[in-house]
Amino acid sequence: MIKIAPSILSADFAALGADIARVEAAGADQLHVDVMDGRFVPNITIGPPSWRRSASARAWPLDVHLMIVEPERYIAEFVAAGADMVTVHLEACPHLARTLAQIRELGAKAGVALNPSTPASALEYVLDELDLVLVMSVNPGFGGQSFIPSSHRKIREVKTLLGSRPVDVSVDGGVKADVARSLAEDGANVLVAGSAIFGAADPGAALRALRAAATAP
């Protein structure tokens, strides 16, 4: 089943609650929160206090994507703030297995994100510790970028590595209706979309169109 995860990076932060309500009403499966520190990526976004209030009324899982250095220092705070899933970057975790264990011990699902230049094979020794793999299909740090075509191959490689393991494969970056079906065919079952949804005049209609494109026969 294809899950649609609107990314609030592209939402209107002056009306965040209203934007979240629109995509919830349209059938969003989970909410994606991008956290950036200005070090791991060249941008700064929000911490737990900024989204805790909006998250408190949500009715679906919250996936917090940490694009930060030393994520292990902050994981407990994000889980305490309501994160159901915490995704860290392989490139930011010298002791990745330990960090994934930390996430799970705190009661959240554990995810690993891969930058565009990081091969799928880098996951080989943590496959049994994962609940989610996030394939970055743009260079992280900013919304509104164009999809990197080589991401198709990486998604297929991730699926092959995972085998029969019940791990979600998510893709984030430049995800729009024109690539949705091919991503699903590659093996992605979670589509993260920011500007494609919140940049539309009607975010709810854009979400439904993305789902329809991903599941078209």
Disulfide bonds with the S-S distance in Angstrom:
none
